[in-house]
């Protein structure tokens, strides 16, 4: 979990801060002006017009004033109502365009979200007697509510275990011990784990994910160390060239093994150096280093998503391994690259656009076939967590860009909040309006919001 700022000073009485004033867009301010002054101006103009045009032969001078006044008041009312209608329509359009307000800071909103997440995890928990393993399995599938699927998967159960640990297990309906036993039962015959679309060969990104969850849950350290050794020995450029050149795979393996095998400095340092070597200077953002989807040429276009993944992994590695000059330069440069985002509205800027990639590897059991792993990325969650790392805070303070960091973090957290309904995050299927509820997305969204809430915490 990312680190946050906590104010540990003794509590003291202070007036509640006023919420910041929110200014609308230029069209909204114009409509507001028309609604406030335009109605009076229109009423006066109609009054003058009618007074000048009405014939003077009316029964009395008072009648002319009366007719003109009625006309002016009527016109003013029409203008006021029209302005109010336009304001309402513009507010609705702004909400639909994604420029929603910042995450609500009313007391209890995050608490309610966490409670809703826990309730859904309990309802969607799968418990089956599995003939393939001969054991009782308890966990989740890749996505919540998958039709026709009730057998837990390694990926779904590992992310579910991470969620349960984050939520704190307020009661006994979800057991970290049972989830850990299920993950061991899903281990492949030759060791390690794979996603259900990857066949029977262990893959390092899934194995490291599972081992990281098991380590957090307090599983047997010796057993975890043995599995971590199998994972790292099989994850080399010669044995897994595809994975070794992808930013997502290397950062996932590095993060998982920093939890599962923190004492294996040699192999962890090798992965860190591979990640550092994949940084590329970006002339569009003052030459700061950034990452694309690949760590070798061609590296791919600049990406806030992969840069954030690299920053998070390098920040965690610095605490476990120490830091070389090259690693520090790359990590701090990645933070500065993220802080140089040119977007005006950072709750819906291009840096926060979700993306997907396909990881294709040749299958060892069927050499003429290719396994395909579809990976989807929750960009705003990654950017939030990257900018909340201790290293990002230090860079912002040193450079005098703390105000910029706060603005970008607040906007990214708003985008994360906007993606959930009742504590569960959804992903729109590519090319359709069908929604999926991948459990990994809920874990990433909730962990980002928790990190943001703790960063803002001030008793």
C-alpha positions as CSV (number, residue, x, y, z in Angstrom):
1,X,0.0,0.0,0.0
2,X,1.2,3.5,-0.7
3,X,2.4,5.7,2.1
4,X,0.4,8.7,3.2
5,X,0.8,11.8,5.3
6,X,-0.6,11.6,8.8
7,X,-0.8,14.6,11.1
8,X,0.1,13.4,14.5
9,X,0.0,16.7,16.4
10,X,-2.3,16.8,19.5
11,X,-5.9,17.5,18.5
12,X,-7.0,21.0,18.9
13,X,-10.2,22.9,18.3
14,X,-10.3,24.8,15.0
15,X,-13.1,26.2,12.9
16,X,-14.3,23.9,10.1
17,X,-12.7,25.0,6.8
18,X,-14.9,26.5,4.2
19,X,-15.3,24.4,1.0
20,X,-13.5,26.1,-1.9
21,X,-15.6,28.2,-4.2
22,X,-16.3,26.5,-7.5
23,X,-16.4,28.6,-10.6
24,X,-18.4,27.4,-13.6
25,X,-17.3,27.5,-17.2
26,X,-17.5,30.8,-19.2
27,X,-20.9,29.9,-20.8
28,X,-22.3,29.0,-17.3
29,X,-21.1,32.3,-15.9
30,X,-22.6,34.2,-18.9
31,X,-26.0,32.5,-18.4
32,X,-25.8,33.2,-14.7
33,X,-25.2,36.9,-15.5
34,X,-28.2,36.9,-17.8
35,X,-30.3,35.3,-15.2
36,X,-29.3,37.8,-12.6
37,X,-29.2,41.1,-14.5
38,X,-30.6,40.2,-17.9
39,X,-34.1,39.7,-16.5
40,X,-34.1,43.3,-15.0
41,X,-32.6,44.7,-18.2
42,X,-35.3,43.0,-20.4
43,X,-38.1,44.2,-18.2
44,X,-36.8,47.8,-18.3
45,X,-36.4,47.7,-22.1
46,X,-40.0,46.4,-22.7
47,X,-41.3,49.0,-20.3
48,X,-39.6,51.8,-22.2
49,X,-40.7,50.4,-25.5
50,X,-44.3,50.0,-24.6
51,X,-44.4,53.4,-22.9
52,X,-43.1,55.1,-26.1
53,X,-45.3,53.1,-28.5
54,X,-48.6,53.1,-26.7
55,X,-50.9,56.0,-27.9
56,X,-51.3,58.9,-25.6
57,X,-55.1,58.9,-26.0
58,X,-55.7,56.3,-23.3
59,X,-58.1,57.1,-20.6
60,X,-55.4,58.2,-18.3
61,X,-51.7,58.5,-18.0
62,X,-51.8,55.8,-15.3
63,X,-53.1,53.3,-17.8
64,X,-50.0,53.7,-20.0
65,X,-47.8,53.1,-17.0
66,X,-49.8,50.0,-16.0
67,X,-49.7,48.4,-19.4
68,X,-46.0,49.1,-19.8
69,X,-45.3,47.7,-16.3
70,X,-47.2,44.5,-16.9
71,X,-45.4,43.9,-20.2
72,X,-42.0,44.6,-18.7
73,X,-42.6,42.2,-15.8
74,X,-43.8,39.5,-18.1
75,X,-40.8,39.8,-20.4
76,X,-38.4,39.8,-17.4
77,X,-40.1,36.6,-16.0
78,X,-39.7,34.9,-19.4
79,X,-36.0,35.8,-19.6
80,X,-35.4,34.6,-16.0
81,X,-37.1,31.3,-16.6
82,X,-35.2,30.8,-19.8
83,X,-31.9,31.5,-18.1
84,X,-32.8,29.0,-15.3
85,X,-33.6,26.3,-17.9
86,X,-30.3,26.9,-19.7
87,X,-28.4,26.6,-16.4
88,X,-30.1,23.3,-15.5
89,X,-29.3,21.9,-19.0
90,X,-25.7,23.0,-18.8
91,X,-25.3,21.4,-15.4
92,X,-26.7,18.1,-16.7
93,X,-24.4,18.2,-19.7
94,X,-21.3,18.9,-17.5
95,X,-22.2,15.9,-15.4
96,X,-22.6,13.6,-18.4
97,X,-19.3,14.8,-19.9
98,X,-17.4,13.4,-16.9
99,X,-16.5,16.7,-15.3
100,X,-18.1,15.7,-12.0
101,X,-17.3,17.4,-8.7
102,X,-14.4,16.3,-6.7
103,X,-14.9,13.2,-4.4
104,X,-17.4,14.1,-1.7
105,X,-15.8,14.8,1.6
106,X,-18.9,14.4,3.7
107,X,-18.2,12.3,6.8
108,X,-18.9,8.6,6.2
109,X,-18.9,8.5,2.4
110,X,-15.8,6.3,2.2
111,X,-17.1,4.2,5.1
112,X,-20.3,3.5,3.3
113,X,-18.4,2.6,0.1
114,X,-16.2,0.1,2.0
115,X,-19.3,-1.5,3.7
116,X,-20.9,-1.9,0.3
117,X,-17.8,-3.5,-1.2
118,X,-17.6,-6.0,1.7
119,X,-21.2,-6.9,1.3
120,X,-20.8,-7.6,-2.4
121,X,-17.7,-9.7,-1.8
122,X,-19.7,-11.8,0.7
123,X,-22.6,-12.2,-1.8
124,X,-20.3,-13.2,-4.7
125,X,-18.1,-15.6,-2.8
126,X,-17.8,-19.0,-4.5
127,X,-17.5,-22.2,-2.5
128,X,-17.2,-25.5,-4.4
129,X,-15.9,-29.0,-4.0
130,X,-13.5,-29.3,-6.8
131,X,-13.0,-32.7,-8.4
132,X,-9.8,-31.6,-10.1
133,X,-8.0,-30.8,-6.9
134,X,-10.0,-32.9,-4.5
135,X,-10.4,-30.0,-2.2
136,X,-13.0,-27.4,-1.2
137,X,-12.3,-24.1,-2.9
138,X,-13.4,-20.7,-1.6
139,X,-12.7,-17.5,-3.6
140,X,-13.8,-15.5,-6.6
141,X,-13.8,-15.7,-10.3
142,X,-12.0,-13.1,-12.4
143,X,-15.1,-10.9,-12.5
144,X,-17.9,-10.5,-10.0
145,X,-21.2,-12.0,-11.2
146,X,-19.8,-14.0,-14.1
147,X,-22.7,-16.1,-15.6
148,X,-22.1,-19.8,-15.5
149,X,-18.8,-19.7,-13.6
150,X,-18.5,-20.7,-10.0
151,X,-15.0,-22.1,-9.7
152,X,-12.5,-19.7,-8.1
153,X,-9.5,-18.6,-10.1
154,X,-6.0,-17.7,-8.9
155,X,-6.3,-14.1,-10.2
156,X,-9.7,-13.4,-8.8
157,X,-9.0,-15.0,-5.4
158,X,-5.6,-13.3,-5.1
159,X,-7.1,-9.9,-5.7
160,X,-10.0,-10.8,-3.4
161,X,-7.5,-11.7,-0.6
162,X,-5.8,-8.4,-1.1
163,X,-9.3,-6.7,-0.7
164,X,-10.2,-8.7,2.4
165,X,-6.9,-7.7,4.0
166,X,-7.5,-4.0,3.1
167,X,-11.0,-4.1,4.4
168,X,-9.9,-5.5,7.7
169,X,-12.3,-8.5,8.0
170,X,-14.9,-7.0,10.3
171,X,-16.6,-10.4,10.8
172,X,-16.0,-14.1,10.0
173,X,-17.9,-14.3,6.7
174,X,-14.7,-13.9,4.8
175,X,-11.7,-15.9,6.0
176,X,-8.2,-15.0,4.9
177,X,-7.1,-18.5,5.9
178,X,-9.6,-20.2,3.7
179,X,-8.7,-17.9,0.7
180,X,-5.0,-18.7,1.3
181,X,-5.7,-22.5,1.3
182,X,-7.6,-22.1,-1.9
183,X,-4.7,-20.4,-3.6
184,X,-2.3,-23.2,-2.6
185,X,-4.8,-25.7,-3.9
186,X,-4.9,-23.9,-7.3
187,X,-1.1,-24.1,-7.6
188,X,0.0,-25.9,-10.8
189,X,1.5,-29.3,-10.6
190,X,5.0,-28.0,-11.5
191,X,4.7,-25.0,-9.3
192,X,3.4,-21.5,-9.8
193,X,0.1,-20.1,-11.0
194,X,-1.3,-18.9,-14.3
195,X,-4.5,-17.1,-15.5
196,X,-7.2,-19.3,-16.9
197,X,-6.5,-18.2,-20.4
198,X,-2.8,-19.1,-20.1
199,X,-3.0,-22.9,-19.9
200,X,-1.0,-25.1,-17.6
201,X,2.3,-23.3,-17.6
202,X,3.1,-21.0,-14.7
203,X,3.5,-17.3,-15.6
204,X,5.6,-14.9,-13.5
205,X,3.1,-12.1,-13.4
206,X,0.4,-14.3,-12.0
207,X,2.7,-16.2,-9.7
208,X,4.1,-13.0,-8.2
209,X,0.6,-11.6,-7.7
210,X,-0.5,-14.8,-5.8
211,X,2.7,-14.9,-3.7
212,X,2.4,-11.2,-2.8
213,X,-1.2,-11.9,-1.5
214,X,-0.1,-15.0,0.4
215,X,2.8,-13.1,2.0
216,X,0.5,-10.4,3.2
217,X,-1.8,-13.0,4.6
218,X,1.0,-14.5,6.7
219,X,1.5,-17.8,4.8
220,X,4.5,-20.1,5.5
221,X,7.6,-18.0,4.6
222,X,9.6,-21.1,3.7
223,X,7.0,-22.3,1.3
224,X,6.6,-18.8,-0.2
225,X,10.4,-18.5,-0.6
226,X,10.6,-21.8,-2.5
227,X,7.8,-20.7,-4.9
228,X,9.5,-17.3,-5.4
229,X,12.7,-19.0,-6.3
230,X,10.9,-21.0,-9.0
231,X,9.3,-17.8,-10.3
232,X,12.5,-15.8,-10.6
233,X,14.6,-18.7,-12.0
234,X,12.1,-19.0,-14.8
235,X,11.7,-15.3,-15.5
236,X,14.8,-14.5,-17.6
237,X,15.2,-12.9,-21.0
238,X,16.1,-16.3,-22.4
239,X,13.2,-18.2,-21.0
240,X,10.5,-15.5,-21.2
241,X,11.6,-12.9,-23.7
242,X,8.0,-11.5,-24.2
243,X,7.3,-10.9,-20.5
244,X,10.8,-9.6,-19.8
245,X,10.3,-6.8,-22.3
246,X,6.9,-5.6,-21.1
247,X,6.5,-2.9,-18.5
248,X,3.4,-4.4,-17.0
249,X,4.9,-7.8,-16.5
250,X,8.2,-6.6,-15.0
251,X,6.5,-4.1,-12.6
252,X,3.9,-6.7,-11.5
253,X,6.6,-9.3,-10.8
254,X,8.8,-6.8,-9.0
255,X,6.0,-5.6,-6.8
256,X,4.9,-9.1,-5.9
257,X,8.4,-10.4,-5.1
258,X,9.2,-7.3,-3.0
259,X,6.5,-8.7,-0.7
260,X,7.2,-12.4,-1.1
261,X,11.0,-12.5,-1.3
262,X,12.4,-9.2,0.1
263,X,15.7,-10.8,1.0
264,X,16.5,-11.9,-2.6
265,X,18.3,-8.6,-3.3
266,X,20.2,-9.9,-6.3
267,X,17.3,-10.9,-8.4
268,X,15.1,-8.0,-7.3
269,X,17.9,-5.6,-8.2
270,X,18.2,-7.2,-11.6
271,X,14.5,-6.6,-12.3
272,X,14.7,-3.0,-11.0
273,X,17.6,-2.3,-13.3
274,X,15.7,-3.7,-16.3
275,X,12.9,-1.4,-15.4
276,X,15.2,1.6,-15.0
277,X,16.8,0.9,-18.4
278,X,13.4,1.1,-20.1
279,X,12.9,4.8,-19.3
280,X,13.0,7.1,-22.3
281,X,13.4,11.0,-22.1
282,X,10.4,12.8,-23.4
283,X,11.1,16.2,-25.1
284,X,7.4,17.2,-24.8
285,X,7.7,17.2,-21.0
286,X,11.0,19.0,-20.4
287,X,13.0,15.8,-21.2
288,X,11.8,14.0,-18.1
289,X,12.0,10.1,-18.4
290,X,8.8,8.2,-19.0
291,X,7.8,4.7,-19.8
292,X,5.8,3.1,-22.6
293,X,4.4,-0.4,-22.7
294,X,7.7,-1.9,-23.7
295,X,11.1,-1.8,-22.0
296,X,13.1,-2.2,-25.2
297,X,13.0,-0.4,-28.6
298,X,10.4,0.3,-29.8
299,X,9.2,1.4,-26.3
300,X,5.8,2.6,-27.4
301,X,4.3,6.1,-27.0
302,X,4.6,8.0,-23.7
303,X,2.1,6.6,-21.2
304,X,1.0,8.0,-17.8
305,X,-0.2,4.5,-16.9
306,X,3.1,2.7,-17.4
307,X,5.0,5.6,-16.0
308,X,2.9,5.4,-12.8
309,X,3.4,1.6,-12.6
310,X,7.1,2.1,-12.9
311,X,7.2,4.9,-10.2
312,X,5.2,2.8,-7.8
313,X,7.5,-0.3,-8.3
314,X,10.7,1.8,-8.1
315,X,9.5,3.6,-4.9
316,X,8.8,0.3,-3.2
317,X,12.1,-1.2,-4.3
318,X,14.0,1.8,-2.9
319,X,12.7,1.0,0.6
320,X,13.6,-2.7,0.3
321,X,16.8,-2.6,-1.7
322,X,18.2,0.9,-1.3
323,X,18.6,3.0,-4.4
324,X,21.3,3.5,-7.0
325,X,21.8,6.9,-8.6
326,X,20.3,5.6,-11.9
327,X,17.2,4.3,-10.1
328,X,16.7,7.5,-8.2
329,X,17.1,9.6,-11.3
330,X,14.6,7.4,-13.2
331,X,12.1,7.4,-10.3
332,X,12.2,11.1,-9.6
333,X,12.1,11.9,-13.3
334,X,9.0,9.7,-13.7
335,X,7.3,11.7,-10.9
336,X,8.2,15.0,-12.6
337,X,6.9,13.6,-15.9
338,X,3.5,12.9,-14.3
339,X,3.5,16.3,-12.6
340,X,4.0,18.0,-16.0
341,X,0.6,16.8,-17.2
342,X,-0.7,19.5,-19.5
343,X,-4.4,18.7,-18.8
344,X,-6.5,21.5,-17.4
345,X,-9.2,19.3,-15.9
346,X,-7.2,16.5,-14.3
347,X,-10.3,14.4,-13.4
348,X,-10.8,13.6,-17.1
349,X,-7.5,14.4,-18.9
350,X,-5.8,12.0,-21.3
351,X,-3.3,10.8,-18.7
352,X,-6.2,9.1,-16.9
353,X,-7.6,7.2,-19.9
354,X,-8.0,3.5,-19.3
355,X,-6.2,1.2,-21.7
356,X,-5.8,-2.5,-22.6
357,X,-3.0,-4.6,-24.0
358,X,-2.6,-8.2,-25.2
359,X,0.3,-10.3,-24.0
360,X,1.0,-13.0,-26.5
361,X,3.4,-15.9,-25.8
362,X,4.0,-19.2,-27.6
363,X,2.6,-22.2,-25.8
364,X,5.1,-24.7,-24.7
365,X,2.6,-27.6,-24.8
366,X,1.4,-26.6,-28.3
367,X,4.3,-24.7,-30.0
368,X,2.2,-23.8,-33.0
369,X,-0.4,-22.0,-30.9
370,X,-0.2,-18.7,-29.1
371,X,-1.6,-18.0,-25.6
372,X,-3.3,-14.6,-25.3
373,X,-3.7,-12.7,-22.0
374,X,-5.9,-9.6,-22.2
375,X,-4.8,-7.1,-19.6
376,X,-6.8,-4.0,-18.8
377,X,-5.4,-1.0,-17.0
378,X,-7.2,1.3,-14.5
379,X,-5.1,4.4,-15.3
380,X,-6.5,6.9,-12.7
381,X,-5.9,4.4,-9.9
382,X,-2.2,4.0,-10.9
383,X,-1.7,7.8,-11.3
384,X,-3.2,8.4,-7.8
385,X,-1.0,5.8,-6.2
386,X,2.1,7.0,-7.9
387,X,1.6,10.6,-6.9
388,X,0.9,9.5,-3.3
389,X,4.2,7.6,-2.9
390,X,6.7,9.1,-0.4
391,X,9.1,9.7,-3.2
392,X,6.6,11.8,-5.1
393,X,6.0,13.9,-2.1
394,X,9.7,14.5,-1.6
395,X,10.1,15.5,-5.3
396,X,7.2,18.0,-5.1
397,X,8.5,19.6,-1.9
398,X,12.1,19.9,-3.4
399,X,10.8,21.4,-6.7
400,X,8.2,23.7,-5.2
401,X,5.4,21.8,-7.1
402,X,3.4,20.6,-4.1
403,X,0.4,22.6,-5.1
404,X,0.5,21.0,-8.5
405,X,0.8,17.6,-7.0
406,X,-2.2,18.2,-4.8
407,X,-4.3,19.3,-7.7
408,X,-3.4,16.3,-9.8
409,X,-3.9,13.9,-7.0
410,X,-7.3,15.3,-6.2
411,X,-8.4,15.1,-9.9
412,X,-7.1,11.6,-10.3
413,X,-8.9,10.5,-7.1
414,X,-12.1,12.1,-8.4
415,X,-11.8,10.0,-11.6
416,X,-11.3,6.9,-9.5
417,X,-14.4,7.6,-7.4
418,X,-16.5,8.2,-10.5
419,X,-15.9,4.7,-11.7
420,X,-17.7,2.9,-8.9
421,X,-21.3,2.1,-8.0
422,X,-22.0,0.9,-4.5
423,X,-18.4,0.1,-3.9
424,X,-17.8,-1.9,-7.0
425,X,-15.9,-0.7,-10.1
426,X,-17.1,-1.6,-13.7
427,X,-15.3,-1.9,-17.0
428,X,-17.2,-1.3,-20.2
429,X,-16.4,-4.2,-22.6
430,X,-14.5,-3.1,-25.7
431,X,-16.9,-2.4,-28.6
432,X,-20.0,-2.8,-26.6
433,X,-22.1,-1.4,-23.8
434,X,-21.9,-4.5,-21.7
435,X,-20.4,-3.9,-18.3
436,X,-18.0,-6.2,-16.4
437,X,-17.0,-6.0,-12.8
438,X,-13.4,-7.3,-12.6
439,X,-12.4,-7.8,-9.0
440,X,-8.9,-6.5,-9.7
441,X,-10.5,-3.1,-10.7
442,X,-12.4,-2.9,-7.4
443,X,-9.1,-3.7,-5.5
444,X,-7.2,-1.0,-7.3
445,X,-10.0,1.6,-7.0
446,X,-10.5,1.0,-3.3
447,X,-6.8,0.9,-2.5
448,X,-6.3,4.2,-4.3
449,X,-9.2,5.9,-2.5
450,X,-8.0,4.6,0.9
451,X,-4.5,5.9,0.2
452,X,-6.0,9.3,-0.8
453,X,-8.2,9.4,2.3
454,X,-5.3,8.6,4.7
455,X,-3.2,11.3,2.9
456,X,-5.9,13.8,3.6
457,X,-6.5,12.7,7.1
458,X,-6.1,15.4,9.8
459,X,-7.7,14.9,13.2
